[in-house]
Amino acid sequence: MELIRYLSDGFFTQQQLLAVSGIDAEELAALQRRAMMPRPSYRLRLDVSCDSFFGQHEEHKQMDYYARGYASWIGLLQSLGADSDAFRVFAERYRARLTQLKAAGLCTDNPKLGTGLDEHLREEWRYFLDGSYGVCTKTGLPEDVASKELATMIIREIIGKPAGQALSTRDRICLTLAVDLLDTASSQFAPHERERSSRHSLIDEVRKTYQL
């Protein structure tokens, strides 16, 4: 199946994540209960039926898949002193990435990344913990999350201008940079998700429409 191939190529199963990280299933579950570690990005429920010389056989199994970047996140968690430090590190890394991108000329006036950044980071943390960013970014880590959010805001601001209004040279340059940034941070998405994904609407379609 194409979905299983996509997950096998780009994600760790829970068993693989535990092996790479050097922890066991109970330790992983404890980190998740303590709101430090993301939950799985994909969860497959497999019902398998087999017929052979020996007769019919059935298996029912659940498989959890995690973004590969979460192995390094677990390594980081093992060095922290308090549960609340996990969010602190997430926010620091997110802010640092925004600062880096602003220095490169990529910024927005959206209040979410200005006066409302503290509240926005709390919301982003919730999405991070529920595994959503393992679906839509390449690593699932704060740097890719920040890149994706900033790029998405810039793209929507520019393409949301009144219909028929030609893009200025500055807008076209900013749009190109934002689309390229989103391309570097965004996952390919699972086969059944691609037509509805941000990659399709904000990268593929924008490049096609604006001939970037």
Buried (B, 14 or more C-beta within 10 A) or exposed (E): EEEEEBBEEBBBBBEBBBEBBEBEEEBBEEBBEEEBBBBBBBEBEEEEEEEEEEEEEEEEEEBBBBBBBBBBBBEBBEEEEEEEBBBEBBBEBBBEBBEEBEEEEBBBEBEBBEEEBEEBBEEBBEBBBBBBBBBBBBBBBBBBBBBBBBBBBBBBBBBEEEEEEEBEEEBBEBBBBBBBBBBEBBBEBBEEBEEEBBBBBBBBEBBEEBEB
